[in-house]
Amino acid sequence: MATRQVETQIQLLILPADESRIVGGQPASIDEHPYQVSLRFNNRHVCGGSIISEQWIVTAAHCVQSPLVRFFSIKAGTSDLTEDNATVVTAEEIITHESYDRSIADYDIALIRLEKRLVYSSRIKPILLAPIADHYTAGSNAMVTGWGILRNNGPLTTRLRKVQVPLVSSAQCSRLYVTRPITRRMICAGYVNAGGKDACQGDSGGPLVQHDKLIGIVSWGFGCARPSYPGVYTRVTVLRSWITEKTGL
């Protein structure tokens, strides 16, 4: 993944300066991914997020560290961030995981309660959360979407993109990220040998989806789409009970 802001070597996928987009992907339609939202701060795209109910969005904790809650909003129901008739709703409350550790991006998850309930349509729908019992096979494919940059330090996009990435075992991911812990709250995905496809700046907080279920949240990595450094995502199954505790879902 990419910087998402740099802390020593770790790169959290939050949007710095004016960057944003999926690396090595292709255009996507919100009709295919109606759970995807743009998380905005002062009406500027900073991260992605996923609709999990009419009033709740799940994203990465590092995306919502400002105390100015009412400056956050979400834009839903559009593939193009310049579209004027998209649904925009202000955040009412933000809940960051109590154990979130910014230094290693552990427990990198947050919930946003919206000021108004979303009205579902063909372009605005919730995604199912992966159940606690779900297990994943290394090498199986998952889909990541977002409005992040096309390449490291690349150009801004306003169009939703998608890319398919294979899951990487925790053991292999730990060997690759030898100086950074891969905890139980993390799941890795990417092309270890070739690189070239990944999430990047501006994609943080967005969905990693397999079999129409949310299995991961874009979190961090070393650079974007680099060989030997798969993207690291927050593992939803391990934090599923926390989501239920906070939202009742």
N, C-alpha and C positions, 0 to 999 in steps of 0.2 A: 504494500500500500504506500501511501505517500505521506508527505507532511501535510497533512493534518498538522499542526505546529511541531517544530523540532524541539525535543528535550534530550540533551546529549545526542545519542544516536537514534533514539526512538522517535518515530514520526507518527503523530496522531493525524487522522485524515480530516481535520477541520480546515475550512477554506482560509488560507492566508492571502493577504493583499487582494488581487482581483483574479484568482485562479479558480477553475472548476471543471472536472470531468472523467468518465470511465475511459481507461486505456485499452486500446485494441478491440473495442467493441463495435456495435452497430446501432443505428437508430432504433428506438423502442416507442411503442404507443402506450399511452396511459390506459387504453382499453384492455391491454394485455396485463398491465400491472396497476390496477386501480387502487391498490393499497399504498402506493408510493406517494409521499408528500415531500415538498420542499420546506425545510425548516429555515425560517427567516429571522434576522435580527435587525430591527429598525428598517424593515422591508427590503433587506438584502439577503440573498441566498447564502447560507453558511454551511448547511448540512442537509442530509436526507433524514427521513423517518418513515415509519410504517403505521398505517391505521390498524388498530386492533379492536376498536369499538367506535360507536358514534361520538364518544367524548374523550377517547384516550389514544395517544400516539406514543410509540416506543422509539427511542433513539439512543445515541451514545451519550454517556455522562459528560465526556469532554466537550460536547457541543453546547452545553447549557450552563457553563460555569459563571456567567454573569448573574448578579443578584437582581438585575432589572427584568423581572419576569414578564411584565406587560410589554416589553420591547420585542418579545418573541411572538411569532405567529407562524401559521402553516398555510401553505398554498396547496390545494388539492384539486384533482379532476382535470389536470392539464399535462400535456407532454412538453409544452412550450412555456417557459417562465415569463415570456413577454406578453402572454395572452391576458387580456383585460377582464374577461368574463369568468375567470377561474374562481373557485371558492377560497376565500381567505378568512381565517378565524384566529383570533388572538388567544394566547395562552392565559389560563386562569391560575394554574398551579404547576410547578415543576418538582418532581420527586426524583432525586438522585440516590443511587444505592448508597446505603450508609457505610459500606466497606470500600467504596471507590478509592483506588490508589492511583493518583495521577502519574506517579513516577514510573510505574510499570504498566499502566492502563489495565489494571485488574478491576473486575466488577464494573466494567465500562458500560453502564446501562442507566437510562433515565426514562421517566414517564412524564408525559405532558397531558394535563387535563385541560380541555378546551373550554373557552368561555361559553360557547354555544355548541349544541350537538350538530354533527354533520348530517346532512340529508343524503342517504345512499342513492346511487344511480349506477349506470353502466360504467361510469368513470370514477366513482368513489365507492369503494367497498373495503371491508376489513380483510385481513389475512389471518388464517388459522395459525395459532402458535404451536410449534412442535411440542408434543407431549413429553413428559419427563422420561418415559420409557424408550423413546426413540434412540436408535444407534445408527451410526453412519459408517459407510464403507469407504476406505481410502481409495481414491481413483474415481469414485462416482461423481457425477457432475452436479453442480448447483449454479443458480443464476444470480448475478448481482446487478443492480440497476442504480442509476443516479445521474446527477448533473455535474460530475466532477471532471477534472482536466483530462485531455486526450493523451497527454504524455507528461513526464516530469517537467515542471516549469513551462507547460504548454498553454494553449489558448483557452479562453473562456467559451463555454457553450451555453445556449439556453434551451437546447433540445435534450430530452431524456434519452439515455443510452443504456444498453445492456451488454453483458458479456458473460459467457459460460466459463466456469472455472472448476477444475477437479479438486475434490477434498484431499487434504494431506493429513496423514496420521499425526497424532500428537507427538509420538516418539521421533518421527522424522523431523517434524517442525522444531522440536526442542534441540535436535542436533544442528539444525541450520542456524537457529537463533541462539548460539552458544552463550552469548553474553547477556541474554535477556530471558527471563523465565516465561515459559508457556504454561499457564496454570489451567486448572480444571474448568475455569470460566472462559476459556478460549478455544476456538476451533480455527484451523488453518485451511486455506484454499488458494490454489494458483498453480502455474506451470513451472515447476521447480527447475527443470533443465533448460527450457527455452525462454521462460519469461514472456514478456510481450503483451500479456493480458492481465488486467487487475483493476481494482478500484483505485482512486487517487484523490487529490485534494478536492474537497467539496462533496465527496461521496460519503463521508463519515456519517454514522447514524442510520444509513440506509440498509435495505434488506438483502440478506443472502437467503435464497429460497430453494428448497428442494421438494418435489412432489406437492407443490402448492401450499407448503407450510414454511413459516419463518423459522429458520434454524440458526441464523447468525445476524449480527449487527456489525456493519463496517466499523472497524476500530483503529488498527495501526499497522505499521510495517516499516521496513527500511527501503526508502525510495518507492517508486511505482513500477510494477511489472518487471522487476529485476530478477534474473536467474538466481536461484538458490535462496530467494527471499519471498516466500508466498505471503499473501495477505493474511492478517490475523483479525478474526472476528470475535465478538462476544458470543459465547455459546448460550443459546436461548433455553435449551432443555434444563441446564443446571440452575438457571435463574427463573424457571417457570413458576415455582411456588412463591417466589418474591413478587412476581407480577400479579399473581392471584391475590396475595395478601394485600397489596396496595390498591388494586382495582376491583376485586371481586370477580374477575373474569376467569 
